[in-house]
Amino acid sequence: MQRVAIVIPNWNGSAMLQKLLSELPGQSFPIHRVIVVDNGSSDDSVMVAKRAGADVIQLGANTGFSRAVNLGIQSVHADWIAILNNDVSPSADWLRNLVQQAEAANAWFAAGKLLDASAGHRIEGAFDAICRGACAWRCGHGRPDSALWNQPREIRFAPFTAAIFRSELFQRVGLLDEEFESYLEDIDFGIRCASAGFTGIYVPEAVAYHEGSATLGRWHPATVRKIARNQLLLVAKHYPRKWVLRYGWPVFVAQTLWGLVALRHGAGFAYLEGKLDGLRRFHRSRGDSPANLTAIVESSENEIREIQRLTGFDLYWRLYFALT
């Protein structure tokens, strides 16, 4: 029997955490350990976690999602590590389906179908993809659940919202990059996995319900600022030295369009702050571009285009593909 540990990063999410911890004993697959990594909460999250029998790593301040997840990963010895946001509600067979199908496929990681907790017939997300412009899409977000989302498939990007990973994978490609703090750290991790040949699977039978950006909100200034910064950090870390020649136009289009969306949601200033922060960090974040980067991002972009074609184009992606 494979041993599975669950890592739950948390920050001031007492009510959501309590609900999740009360549901985990109902999983049909045995859980070896549950670790809550608390990012300096000022509510009663730590007490809630301890009362539920979880192991708690208590931090003195909010050090970001990546740091919390890394500490959780480093604290366990198990075959598989499941990462769960505190606003996720997994179905009873969620873990069993992921582990059994990942083992059968000899996959390195697995993600299931995330449904919108407030509208269970809608997809909140399935797996991630990235375009050449270094902007990501949580595939399926906002789409009605349909036969398309009931088809298993190989994936390169698993959202760290609710997914499982072989422990060995973190030894092979490293932990999350803590410079990202929160947002797009899973895309960075996915690029590293894909560049080394490690892929995963999407398991539609593994259903969970997600509140979605429950801690701060999807267009909170802090959220927008970090996403805008981290879009540039993805370019800095993984794109070639002369990236402007090959990717400059897609990067400009994708990230400018995303900024206009942020502006429409009243977060234009936060977007600009994030870009300035990204530019300040750009030089020191430069890394070696993987030899297969073109194949990774072009394949992923084609995946976005095909799913958009099948389910109806969002205005953002319609404009991006028209311009690039």
DAMOTA-V525902 format. One record per residue. N is the residue number from 1. RES is the residue in one letter. SS is DSSP state (a for helix, b for strand, c for the rest). Layout:
# DAMOTA-V525902
N	RES	SS
N	RES	SS
This chain:
# DAMOTA-V525902
1	M	c
2	Q	c
3	R	c
4	V	b
5	A	b
6	I	b
7	V	b
8	I	b
9	P	b
10	N	b
11	W	c
12	N	c
13	G	c
14	S	a
15	A	a
16	M	a
17	L	a
18	Q	a
19	K	a
20	L	a
21	L	a
22	S	a
23	E	a
24	L	a
25	P	c
26	G	c
27	Q	c
28	S	c
29	F	c
30	P	c
31	I	c
32	H	c
33	R	b
34	V	b
35	I	b
36	V	b
37	V	b
38	D	b
39	N	b
40	G	c
41	S	c
42	S	c
43	D	c
44	D	c
45	S	a
46	V	a
47	M	a
48	V	a
49	A	a
50	K	a
51	R	a
52	A	c
53	G	c
54	A	c
55	D	b
56	V	b
57	I	b
58	Q	b
59	L	b
60	G	c
61	A	c
62	N	c
63	T	c
64	G	c
65	F	a
66	S	a
67	R	a
68	A	a
69	V	a
70	N	a
71	L	a
72	G	a
73	I	a
74	Q	a
75	S	c
76	V	c
77	H	c
78	A	c
79	D	c
80	W	b
81	I	b
82	A	b
83	I	b
84	L	b
85	N	c
86	N	c
87	D	c
88	V	b
89	S	b
90	P	b
91	S	c
92	A	c
93	D	c
94	W	a
95	L	a
96	R	a
97	N	a
98	L	a
99	V	a
100	Q	a
101	Q	a
102	A	a
103	E	a
104	A	a
105	A	a
106	N	c
107	A	c
108	W	c
109	F	b
110	A	b
111	A	b
112	G	b
113	K	b
114	L	b
115	L	b
116	D	b
117	A	c
118	S	c
119	A	b
120	G	b
121	H	b
122	R	b
123	I	b
124	E	b
125	G	b
126	A	c
127	F	c
128	D	b
129	A	b
130	I	b
131	C	c
132	R	c
133	G	c
134	A	c
135	C	c
136	A	b
137	W	b
138	R	b
139	C	c
140	G	c
141	H	c
142	G	c
143	R	c
144	P	b
145	D	c
146	S	c
147	A	a
148	L	a
149	W	a
150	N	a
151	Q	c
152	P	c
153	R	b
154	E	b
155	I	b
156	R	c
157	F	c
158	A	c
159	P	c
160	F	c
161	T	c
162	A	b
163	A	b
164	I	b
165	F	b
166	R	b
167	S	a
168	E	a
169	L	a
170	F	a
171	Q	a
172	R	a
173	V	a
174	G	c
175	L	c
176	L	c
177	D	c
178	E	a
179	E	a
180	F	a
181	E	c
182	S	c
183	Y	c
184	L	c
185	E	a
186	D	a
187	I	a
188	D	a
189	F	a
190	G	a
191	I	a
192	R	a
193	C	a
194	A	a
195	S	a
196	A	c
197	G	c
198	F	c
199	T	c
200	G	b
201	I	b
202	Y	b
203	V	b
204	P	b
205	E	b
206	A	b
207	V	b
208	A	b
209	Y	b
210	H	b
211	E	c
212	G	c
213	S	c
214	A	c
215	T	c
216	L	c
217	G	c
218	R	c
219	W	c
220	H	c
221	P	a
222	A	a
223	T	a
224	V	a
225	R	a
226	K	a
227	I	a
228	A	a
229	R	a
230	N	a
231	Q	a
232	L	a
233	L	a
234	L	a
235	V	a
236	A	a
237	K	a
238	H	a
239	Y	c
240	P	c
241	R	c
242	K	c
243	W	a
244	V	a
245	L	a
246	R	a
247	Y	a
248	G	a
249	W	a
250	P	a
251	V	a
252	F	a
253	V	a
254	A	a
255	Q	a
256	T	a
257	L	a
258	W	a
259	G	a
260	L	a
261	V	a
262	A	a
263	L	a
264	R	a
265	H	c
266	G	c
267	A	c
268	G	a
269	F	a
270	A	a
271	Y	a
272	L	a
273	E	a
274	G	a
275	K	a
276	L	a
277	D	a
278	G	a
279	L	a
280	R	a
281	R	a
282	F	a
283	H	a
284	R	a
285	S	a
286	R	c
287	G	c
288	D	c
289	S	c
290	P	c
291	A	c
292	N	c
293	L	a
294	T	a
295	A	a
296	I	a
297	V	a
298	E	a
299	S	a
300	S	a
301	E	a
302	N	a
303	E	a
304	I	a
305	R	a
306	E	a
307	I	a
308	Q	a
309	R	a
310	L	a
311	T	a
312	G	c
313	F	c
314	D	c
315	L	a
316	Y	a
317	W	a
318	R	a
319	L	a
320	Y	a
321	F	a
322	A	a
323	L	a
324	T	c
